[in-house]
Structures are given as C-alpha cells and as structure tokens.
Amino acid sequence: AYRQQLAEKLSRKELPLGVRYHVFADPPGPKIGNGGSTLHVLRCLEDLYGDKWTSFIVLLIHSGGYSQRLPNASALGKIFTALPFGDPVYQMLELKLAMYVDFPSRMKPGVLITCSDDIELYSTGVTETVAFDKPGFTALAHPSDLTVGTTHGVFVLDPSSFSGTGELEYTSCHHFLHKPDIETMRQHGAVCIRGKRSQPSSSGDHSDSEMDSECVYTDSIFYVDHSTAKQLLTFYKQMGPLCCEIDAYGDFLQALGPGATEEYTKNTSNVATEESRLAEVRQKLYSLLKGTRLNVIVLNNSKFYHIGTTQEYLFHFTSDSKLKCELDLLPVAFSIFSDKAEALDRSSSIIQSILEPGCFVGPGSVIEYSRIGPEVSIGKNSIISGSHVNLKVDIPSNCFLSSLSIKMNDQVKYVSMVFSVEDDLKKTVKLLSDIHSLQFFGVSLLECLDLWGVKVSDQLFSGESARLGLWTARIFPVCSTLSQSVRMSLTMLNSVQHMSAFKLDGFKLLSVEEMLTYKDVGDMLKFRKQIYDEICLQR
C-alpha cells in the first residue's frame, strides 16, 4: 500500500524527486514497537548502503500500527491521511515534508524521528533557526498544559541554561519523564510559568492567574546523530530478534540526561502488553545510553496537534478555529460540491469527493474520497470515507462509515464497516460470556448480534481467541458492489437504532481485522483515481 501510493505521488510530481524513499516493514514475529522499528530501519539502511548510511540525513516516519482509533486510515496508512487543503489535496506526508523543509540544510548526518499522525507548527524570529547539529539526541519541546503532559513525554529542563523567554531557545534536559502524572511533574521541577524559567515545584497556594499560565514542555520529534545511531544498531545486532515492544520515546529518551535513573525500566504502567524480556531489554538500553546528552530546542511559540483518533480528527478538521487559520483548512477541498448540495454551515469538511445536488451534510462531519448521491442526508459529527452512498438514506449523527475493496478467491469484493465515532475498537474481553460489555453505537453487541441473527460462538471472532472485541467481530457482510456494501452496513445500523431485526443470513461476514488482511489496495486507489479524474474534468 505504501509503495504503491509513493509511486503514484512521484509519478504526479507531488513529492520532491531528488530524495530516496524506502518503506520498511517490521520483521515477522511479535510486535516490536516504534523503538524496535527504529532499530530495524537502521539495520535495513546498513544492509542496503553499507557504511555509507552513516553519512545520510534520514527522516524516519513511523506508520502508527493498525490505527484502531482512526480506522479510515487503517487500510492505506496514517501518513496518507487526506487533509482539507491543497489542489490536489495534501496528505499528511506532504505536510510533514513541508513542515520540515528547512531542517536538512541545518542537520548533521543522523536520523530525525517522527510519527505519522501529528502536526508541529512553530514560529521563530527572522534570525533564529532550528538546527540538529549536536552529538547525542536533540528533541523539539512545546509549551503545553499540564493535562497534555500526562499523555506525552515531559522535559525537566536544565534551569541554568533555560530562561523561558524568546521564541526559540537551545537548552539541555536534566531528566525526561514519560507520561507522568501532575504530581510527578511538580516533584521533578518540570512545571514552568509561561514566559519564565522553571518554578519551585512546591504545591503551595497558586492564584488563578498563575495556574492559568503554568505549563510543561512536551515532546514531539527528535533527532539522533549518526554515532549514537551506530551505537543503537550495534546494540540491535547483539540483542538478536526482539520479542517485546520498545517505545522510541519512553525507552530511548528516559535513559538520557544527568538526572536519568533506571527506575523506569521496571515500570510497565504505560505498556500495552507486558512481555517477560521488556525489563531486561530496557536495562540494557539504559546501560548503553546512560550519560548521552539530550539537547532540547524549546519552541515557545509553537503548537503540537495530534490527529490519531476519530474525535481529534473531527475536532481539528471541522471545529478547531486555530488550526483552520494556521493551515488555512478549507470546508471544501478539491471536490465537486454543487450549490444545490446543502451543508448546514462551513464547519463540515469535504475532501476529494463528489456530492450530488440535493444531498445534505450536517455540521462537524468529514467526507473523504466518497461519492454521495442526491437523496443522502448525513448527520453531524460523522466520518464517511471511501464510500459510494447512492440510496435514499439518513445517516445518523456520530456515524463512522468506511468502505474497503477486498480480494477473495481472485475476485474483487467490497465490505463497509460502520460504527459510532465513539465506539472503542481497542476494547477486548477474554470470554464469550463477557461480550455483552462491548458496545456498538451505544447498544450491547450481544443485542446487536441477536437482531442480525448472528450466533455467538468461537467462530464469531477472528484472530486469537483471547481478543474478543469490535475489531475482531465477524459482523460485516461481503458484497459484490461498493454501493451494496454501504447499503448493507447502513441497514445493519438502522436495525440497531430501531431495534428491528435484519438477518445477515447467506452473507460471508468479515471482521475489520480480516478486511485489512484481504484488502485490495489497487482497487481502492482506482476508486480514488476515478474521483480525482472526474473532479479534474469538471473544472
């Protein structure tokens, strides 16, 4: 999927041509996390280029796993998430390259590491520049509210080299905290008053105005110089195949700075699945990296945006006036959206789609890569992705609808997943007797299965038997056309909303997990290309 999309972008000259692009998949076996992936990529670069790789300037973008919290990015990748601006539309990859365009000229050989679902915007003085040219690690830091710090990495900055004034400041980090609670931030002296250096962390009385201006400096992207990267590669070769998840942020950065201790190596509170060897691997990494400097580039006039969940996606693309203004996001981007098609207000977002006269889009909804017929009414705060909706239908508010092409027995078929944007696709239970606690559009999954005539059995879920959830539930019918698959899934949803039976007899049913296994990338891109060509023709 990644290579195909990159090739298409390069053929349309939508990306810089004088750059080498590589896609590296994790090695087969257990999940290794973005830290393990970073080590694996270094190995792949050495395999391809020999010692020459240490003279390269590398941008490493982590793909972000299965994207269970934003499933419209699951099939083709978060880095190819469409954005509501550009002609043709920008995707996250182009935005990343545009944001970082000034970095390579001020970067010594090494690796700049970023994720595919965040946006960093910043302003600096005319003469100030962001440079990645120091040994060790160098990270960008952004002022954030304390609550934001609880879900990010937080820098305890060296007070002797940090004033907290000006738009850009080079300093060093005494200690890096990974997803700390607010009390831990205060104890370590990480809490600052905006515009001033770190304050004493006593929890004495604070006036409201002081509390309003409290902040911590949180992480985003970071750089590793080539000699440190070589050390990490040597470590990876010595370790052999990894059998646990390593976090590039938590497990690399917590080992850095003079205040680092190995206490974190035993703490698994932020770990999705605790593997037996994780503590051992962390301790070895700590021993390797201890004493390595963590340089910090403080960007006092900067913003960090995360677009990794349905709620964040809807908020930032439709309601967030700040991001809209900063990136000049459009209500209609590269689409056919006639005056006779109605939108309640400018807070909806239409991206590379064709909306026929007569259809209606509610506020706060995002439509991407879709065809919407004349008798379709879409409620508020909904996401419609890769779909062809051509029936007379009212799609309810808070609806998530995403269609995939799949290939089974050499035949192209279609499946559409439908959920509430608030449904938790990551939630799992271990026993069939507990599936009543799983919610589909606010209704117990057990009740839904009864309405659809689907039997509860071991065959109901795909994959490992101990992971029973919406992600692995075989509930979505395989259809011969895209529009039919949309019709079927919307009828399933309608039956749940009106508590009326709609039997799925005779259909092969797939889980979201299986849809991704069988996905037909070429056919999905063909559908997008047809929309693209039609928009170009009608201009």
C-alpha positions, -999 to 999 in steps of 0.1 A, spaced: 0 0 0 28 24 9 50 17 -20 21 20 -45 9 53 -31 45 67 -31 50 56 -67 17 74 -77 27 106 -59 62 106 -75 47 100 -110 24 130 -104 53 151 -91 36 157 -58 68 149 -38 104 160 -40 121 139 -67 157 141 -56 151 120 -25 153 83 -18 121 69 -4 121 35 14 93 15 30 105 -10 57 80 -34 73 88 -48 108 103 -82 107 79 -112 111 71 -123 146 60 -104 178 53 -67 177 84 -47 184 70 -11 189 83 20 173 116 17 191 122 -18 177 111 -5 143 137 23 146 165 -2 152 152 -24 124 153 5 99 189 13 108 197 -24 101 178 -22 67 197 10 58 231 -7 65 220 -37 45 212 -15 16 240 10 17 268 -5 38 288 21 58 275 49 35 243 52 55 261 70 84 266 100 60 229 102 53 203 127 66 173 104 73 137 113 80 121 83 97 83 84 99 66 57 120 34 44 104 15 40 136 2 5 138 -33 -6 130 -49 28 135 -78 13 155 -88 47 169 -90 62 134 -99 32 112 -103 52 79 -65 53 80 -61 16 87 -61 2 51 -38 27 34 -18 42 63 -20 72 86 8 90 67 -16 91 37 -44 107 56 -60 134 34 -60 170 47 -87 196 39 -65 218 18 -44 218 -14 -52 213 -51 -49 183 -54 -53 176 -17 -23 174 6 -19 142 26 0 140 59 32 130 41 34 163 21 26 183 52 54 166 71 79 174 43 67 210 41 69 215 79 104 200 80 117 216 47 142 238 64 157 211 86 181 191 63 203 221 55 209 225 92 212 189 101 244 168 105 242 131 94 217 113 116 181 103 119 151 126 126 122 105 141 86 115 139 51 99 139 26 100 111 -4 114 129 9 147 145 14 182 133 40 206 147 37 243 138 60 269 151 72 305 146 107 318 152 125 351 149 139 361 115 175 352 125 166 322 146 169 287 131 162 251 142 195 231 138 201 195 145 239 195 147 249 184 182 261 150 194 236 127 211 198 132 209 181 166 201 144 170 207 118 197 200 99 209 230 65 227 230 48 245 259 16 226 268 -10 225 296 -2 201 324 -30 177 314 -15 174 279 18 164 296 1 134 313 -2 117 278 32 128 264 69 130 273 78 159 295 112 176 297 127 186 330 149 214 316 183 224 330 174 257 348 210 271 344 207 271 305 170 280 301 153 314 305 118 306 291 118 338 271 121 343 233 106 322 206 135 297 203 160 286 229 187 259 229 190 241 262 196 207 277 173 182 295 182 171 330 156 143 331 129 131 307 95 120 322 73 96 301 35 103 305 39 115 342 11 124 365 9 161 375 23 154 410 54 138 394 59 168 371 58 191 401 82 169 422 108 169 394 105 206 388 91 202 352 63 228 357 71 263 344 53 296 343 48 307 307 75 332 297 96 324 328 120 296 338 110 266 359 94 275 392 100 257 426 77 227 425 61 231 459 24 226 459 17 258 478 -11 283 471 -15 294 435 -37 322 423 -60 315 394 -39 337 370 -7 318 380 -24 285 375 -36 296 340 -1 303 329 15 271 342 29 248 315 52 219 309 75 214 278 63 183 259 80 162 232 73 157 195 100 149 171 136 141 180 170 136 162 197 111 168 232 119 155 250 92 134 274 80 160 246 74 185 226 57 158 255 34 151 257 25 188 220 16 187 225 -5 156 253 -24 172 231 -30 203 203 -44 180 227 -68 163 240 -80 196 204 -85 210 192 -106 181 155 -108 173 134 -86 196 105 -103 214 90 -73 231 77 -38 223 102 -10 227 90 26 227 113 50 209 101 78 232 98 61 266 126 36 263 152 58 245 146 92 260 141 82 296 177 69 296 191 103 287 203 133 307 222 136 340 190 130 361 181 97 345 177 67 368 169 31 359 137 31 379 116 34 347 130 1 334 107 -18 358 77 4 354 51 -11 330 21 11 337 22 26 302 28 -7 284 0 -23 264 13 -59 270 40 -67 295 65 -91 280 89 -111 301 120 -97 285 110 -60 284 127 -51 317 159 -68 306 159 -50 272 152 -17 289 181 -21 313 205 -29 285 193 2 266 197 23 298 233 10 302 240 18 266 225 53 265 232 65 301 252 97 301 242 105 265 232 142 262 195 151 255 196 185 238 163 204 236 152 231 212 125 250 231 99 264 207 80 288 229 57 299 200 46 265 188 17 241 187 15 203 187 -16 187 172 -24 150 173 -48 135 148 -48 99 158 -84 94 169 -119 99 154 -126 127 179 -93 145 173 -98 141 135 -133 156 136 -124 184 160 -92 196 142 -107 194 107 -141 210 114 -142 229 147 -107 239 157 -106 275 145 -69 278 154 -56 250 132 -80 261 105 -65 295 105 -29 283 108 -31 258 80 -58 276 60 -80 245 61 -110 246 37 -146 235 41 -144 221 6 -111 208 -7 -106 195 -43 -143 183 -46 -174 187 -66 -199 202 -42 -227 220 -60 -247 248 -45 -277 226 -46 -259 202 -22 -265 216 12 -242 220 42 -256 234 75 -226 256 79 -189 259 70 -178 235 98 -182 204 77 -151 192 57 -154 178 22 -121 162 8 -117 149 -27 -153 138 -30 -183 142 -53 -215 153 -37 -246 154 -60 -272 182 -59 -298 175 -32 -276 157 -6 -272 172 28 -242 173 51 -245 181 88 -221 203 107 -188 189 120 -188 160 95 -159 149 73 -164 133 39 -133 120 21 -128 101 -11 -165 94 -15 -195 98 -38 -226 109 -21 -260 106 -40 -288 132 -42 -311 116 -16 -285 112 12 -286 132 44 -256 129 67 -260 139 104 -235 159 124 -200 147 136 -198 118 111 -170 104 91 -176 90 56 -146 75 39 -140 57 6 -178 51 2 -204 52 -26 -237 62 -10 -264 63 -37 -296 52 -19 -323 73 -1 -309 73 34 -305 94 66 -271 86 80 -273 93 118 -250 118 136 -218 104 151 -216 77 124 -183 63 112 -186 46 77 -156 34 58 -155 11 28 -128 -13 16 -121 -32 -15 -110 -68 -8 -98 -97 -29 -111 -132 -21 -106 -162 -44 -92 -138 -70 -124 -118 -71 -128 -81 -61 -155 -77 -34 -165 -49 -11 -171 -45 27 -181 -14 46 -175 -10 83 -199 11 103 -196 22 139 -202 51 162 -173 76 162 -173 70 200 -171 32 198 -139 17 213 -124 -7 187 -94 -14 210 -115 -28 239 -114 -66 242 -128 -92 265 -114 -127 271 -146 -147 274 -176 -151 251 -198 -147 282 -184 -111 286 -192 -98 251 -224 -81 264 -200 -54 277 -189 -45 242 -208 -15 228 -219 -10 192 -234 25 187 -243 26 224 -260 -8 223 -247 -41 238 -230 -61 210 -250 -91 223 -283 -74 215 -270 -64 180 -260 -99 172 -295 -111 181 -311 -85 158 -288 -96 129 -293 -133 135 -256 -139 142 -248 -168 165 -224 -164 194 -197 -190 190 -159 -193 189 -162 -187 151 -177 -152 157 -142 -136 163 -111 -137 141 -75 -140 153 -65 -150 188 -94 -163 210 -85 -141 239 -90 -109 219 -128 -106 216 -138 -70 205 -153 -49 178 -121 -51 158 -122 -89 156 -160 -94 154 -171 -110 121 -202 -89 115 -197 -71 82 -211 -87 50 -190 -92 19 -209 -77 -12 -203 -76 -49 -205 -38 -53 -193 -9 -33 -228 7 -31 -244 -26 -20 -219 -30 9 -227 6 21 -264 -2 19 -260 -34 39 -239 -18 67 -263 12 70 -292 -12 72 -275 -31 100 -270 2 118 -306 11 112 -318 -22 127 -299 -15 159 -312 21 161 -348 10 157 -344 -24 174 -358 -42 144 -344 -75 131 -323 -75 99 -310 -110 93 -275 -114 78 -282 -150 66 -264 -161 35 -236 -135 36 -200 -142 43 -191 -120 73 -157 -104 80 -141 -86 109 -122 -53 104 -90 -73 112 -99 -97 83 -109 -68 59 -73 -55 63 -59 -89 56 -79 -92 23 -77 -56 13 -72 -48 -24 -51 -17 -24 -51 -13 -62 -89 -13 -64 -92 13 -36 -67 36 -53 -85 31 -86 -118 44 -70 -99 74 -56 -83 80 -91 -118 79 -107 -130 106 -84 -97 126 -90 -102 124 -128 -138 134 -126 -130 164 -105 -103 174 -129 -126 170 -159 -154 191 -144 -132 221 -136 
